[in-house]
Amino acid sequence: MKNRIIGIDVARAIAVIGMIVVNFKIVFGNNGASWLKSLASIFDGKAAATFVVLAGVGIALMTNSALLNKNNKKLDKARKRIVKRAIFLFTMGSSYIFIWSADILHFYGIYMLIVLLVLAQKEWVIFVLAIFLILVYPLLLFFLNYEAGWNFDNLEYQDFWTINGFIRNLFFNGFHPVIPWSAFMLFGYWLGKQNLYNEAFIKKLFWVSFSSFIIVQLFSYFSILGISQGNTKVFNEVYQILGTSPMPPLPIYMFNGVSIAFTIISACIFISNKFDTNKIILALNKTGQLALTFYIAHVVLGMGAIEILTPLKMGKYSIEFSVIYALLFSFLCILFAIFWLKYKNIGPVEWVMRKLTD
């Protein structure tokens, strides 16, 4: 892959903006107009899934050349870089969990190490492993207690800083547990090994993934409706199994997440190729290049500023405030990206990561 694919960065920008909306409404508050709550919930679980899939694509683009040319020296260098970046992200994410308990970066570090294990494997092996991780998760629920450690009333994980609690949270029942969430990165790695410059493939990917998303949504909706028969209690219980909620991350949610991620990525690549001089596309392209910077900024600055100013109101703001603030913060991120990349080639956090890992 000689040239940077603009659509990948555009998709990355959309994913990080979606995550900002989701995370701000979790932290600041979600009470208010039902139509706005429903609109904002579109991003729930889907933005984060897309973000992880895109990371897998990035690893593939980093290693494709070495694998195709069987350049072992270059491949070893890439492996070392991936390990260093995994450690960097794990450490970075773990450092501010006391501010934001739903951090995804420390999970990222482990996902990347799993991808590293299959870096040189055939594409079908990677694809099958991803499906296996998704399907094996429900079996774990028969042997392990998903609610262990959780206080779901305030979304606090009570024994997070114990060895058992940390490992349980990381691999099984955290916000983005390694099993099955690492499947998203594996699917992304598989996708990144395809010819993303081939317009016919991109179109086919869009229609297959979009159709799959619709099919999963309809299956989920009608299955829940049919089983519950109007009984609210049964509906809520069945929704936990057949719904598209990310907690717990059961197969319906996971396949739904992969489908929408592939849909968004393929659409962004196609549209960006057609309108590569459009100002909105160019702005999102720059924003996507600073995605890691903005993810950390939305926690440290976006959440931190409000918590310092009004600590007692955290979690009590309206959905209107949460969404408007998220959109305003996202707009400021876009402006910052445009300004920053006029003078620099890489984002500030991305620069630090490269200096420490390259």
N, C-alpha and C positions, 0 to 999 in steps of 0.2 A: 504494500500500500504506500505509494510514493507521495501522494498528496493527501493533506488532511481533509477528511470528509466533513463538509460544513454541517450536514444534517445531523451528524452525531452530536456535535456541540449544541445545535438548536434543541435537540431532544433532551440533552443534559440540562439545558436552561429551563425547559418546561418542567422537567422532573424536580429540579431544586425549588422552583417557584411553587409547585404543587406541595412539596414537603413543608415549605414555609407556611403555607395556608393551613395544612393539617396540624402541624406542630403548634402553631400559635393558638389555634382554637382549643387544643388540648390544654395548653398552659394557661391561657388567659380567660377562657370561658366559652361556653357553647349554648347559652340560653338566649332565646329571642325568636325572631321570625322563622317559622317552620320551613318556608320556601328557601330561605338562605341557608339554613342548616342542611337541607336536602341537596342544594347546589354545591355547598362546600364539601359534603360527604363524598362527592364524586371522586375526589382525590385520595380518599382513605385507603391506605394499603397499596394503591396503584402507583402513586408517585414514587414511593420508596422502592417498590419492586422494579420499576423502570430504571431508577438510579443504580440499583445493583446490577441489573442486566447490562447496562451501559458500561459499568466497570469491567464486566467480563469481556465485552466487545473491545475495550481498551487494551486488555491484556493480550487478546488475540492479535490486534494490530501491532502491538509491541514485539511479538514473537513470530509472526507469520513468515517474515523474510528469512530468519535463521532456520526455521523448520523446513521451509521449502527448499532452501539451498543446502540443507544438512550441514550448516556451519556450526559445529559444536562449540567453538570458542565464543562465538556471538551468542549462542543459546545459553551457555553457562553464565555469561555476563548478564543476560536477561533474567535468568533464574535468581541470581544474587540480588539484582535490583528489585525483583518482586518480593523476595524475602525481606529486604530492608524496608520496602514500602509497607509491607504488611505489619512489620514491627512498629513503624512510625505511626500508622493509622490506629493500630491497637492502643498504643501509648497515648496518642493525642485524644482519642475518644474516651479512654478510661480516665483521663485527667480532669474532665469536667462533668462526669456523671452525677456529681453532687448538685450540679446546676440543672442538668437535663438527663433524666434517668432513661429516656427513650432513645439515647444516642445510637447511631447505627455504625459509626466508624470503627469501634472496637470489634464489632462483629465482622466488619469488612476484612480486618486483618486475618481472621481465621478462614473466611471464605476464600481469600486469595491463596492461602496455603493449600487448601483442598484442590483448587484449580491447578496449582503447581504440581500436584501429584499426578495429574493426567495431562500435563502440558504437551507431551509428545504422543499421546494416544490417538487412535483413529477417531474420526468424528462420531461414528455410531456408538463407540464406547462412552464418549462424553455425554451424548444424548441419553443413552440408556441409564447411566449413573444418575443423571439429573432426575429422570422419572422415578428411579428406585428410591432416591432420597425423599421424594414427595409421597410415594406410596407406603414407605416404611413408617412414616411418622404416626399414622393412626394406630399402628400396632404398638408403638411405644406407650400410647395412652392406656392400653390395657394393663401395663406393668408399672407405670409411673403416674403420680398425681399431678395433673397439670396446674392445679390451684396452689400447690405447695409454694410457700413464701409470699404469695400475693395477698394484698389487701385491695380488692378490685373497686372498693368504694372511692379510694383516692389514688388508685393506680400506683401504689408504693410497694416495692419489693422489700419485705422486712428483714430478710437475712442475706441481703445482697453481698455484704462485705465479709461474709464467712466463706471458707473454702468451698464447702458443699453448695452453699447458696449461689456463689459466683459461677461455679461450673454448671449447676443446674440451669441457671438463668441463661448462660452463654450458649449451651448446647440444646436445651429442651424447651424451656417455657418463658424465655425473655421476650422482649418486644420483637426481636428479629432472630430467633434461635438458629444456630448453625444447621441443625436438622429441623426443618427442611430448607431453610432460606438460602443455603449455599447453592441450591439447585438453580436459583435465579442467575447467579454468576456463571454457573456452568452452561446454562442455556445461552447466556450472553457470549461466553467464550466460543461456543459452537457457532453462533451467528456471525461473530467476527472472523471466523475462518471461511465464510462464504464470500463470494464476489459481490461486494456491496456497491461496486461501480456498474453492475449489470442491471439496467433499468427493467428488463423483463423479470429478473429474479425479485427485485424490489416490489414490483407490482403484484407478483404472485404471492410474495410474503405478506403484503398488506391484506389482500383479499382472503387468504387462508387464515391469517391470525384474527382478522376482524370477524370473519364468519365463526371462528372458534369461540371468540369472546361472546358473540350473540347467543350461540348455542349453549354455552355454559351458563350465561345469565338466565336464559329461558328455562333450562333444566332446573336450575336452582329455584327459581321463582315458582314454577308449577309443581315441583316436588314438595316444597314446603307448604304451598297452598293446599295441595291434595291430601297430604298427611295430616295437617293440622285441622282441616275441616272447620275453620272459623274459631277454634279453641285457642285463646290467647296464650295460655300456659304451654300448650303443646307446640304452638307456633314458635315461641321463644326457645324451647328446648330443641326443636328440629332445626331452627335457624343456626344454632351453634355447630351443627354437623353439616348441613347442606347449604348454608348461606355463604356469602362471599366476604365475611368479616375476616380480617387478618389475625384475629386472636380467638381461638387457636388457629394456626395456619394449616388447616386441613386441605386435602386435594382440590376441592372445588375452588377455594381461594387461590391456591397456588397456580392451577392451570388458568384460572381467570387472570391472575397477575401476569403470567408469561404471555398470554394472548394479547392483553392490552399493551404490554411493553413492546412486543414485536410490532403491533399496530402503530403505536406512536413513533417508534424509531423508523419504520419503513415509510410512513407518511412524511416525517420530517426530512428524510433523505430525498424523497421524490420531490417534495415542494421546494426544498432548498436548492436542488439542482435546476429546477425550472425558473426560480426567482432569486438567483444567487446575488443579484445587485439590489434587491429590495431592502429598504432601510430597516424594516422590522426584522427580517431574516439576519441581516448583518449585526444588528444590535443583540439578538438572541445568540448568535454565533459567538460573539465576544463574551457574553454572559456565561455561556456554557464552558468556555475556557477557564473561567474562574470559579467553577462550581464548588470545588473544595473550600476555597476561601469564603464563599457565601454561605456554605453549610455551617461552617464554624462561626461565622459572623452572626448568623441568625440566632445562634444560641448565646454566644458571649455578649454581643451588642444588642441584638433585637430583644431577647428575653431578659438579659441582664439589666438593661436600662429601665424597663418597666418595673422589674422586681426591686430595684434600688429606689425608684421614685414612689411606687405604691405597693409595698410588700404585702399589705393586708388585703389588697383587692385581687391578688393573683388567683385565678380560677373563678372569679366572680364577675368578670366583664361579660358583656353581651356578645353574641355571635357577630353582630354588626361591627363592633369595635375590633374583634379578632380578625375578621376578614379584611376590613378597610386597612388596618395596621399592616397586615400581611402583604396586601397589594402595594401599599405605600413603600414598605421596606423593600419589596421586590423591584419596584420602580427605581428606587435609589441604588440598588445593586446594579441594575442595567446601566444607569448613568455612570456609576463608578467604573464599570467594566469598559465602557466606551472611552472614558477619560484615561484610565490606567494603561490600556493597551495602545494608546497613542505614543506613550513614552517607554513602555516596557513590553517584553515579549511573552511574559508569563505572570500569573497572579502571585501575590505575596506569599500565601501559604504554599502554593505549588512550588515557588522558588525555594523556600526553606526545605521542602520535601526533596526536591532534586539535589540540592546541595548536600543533604545528609545521606541520600540513598544512591546517587549516580557514581 
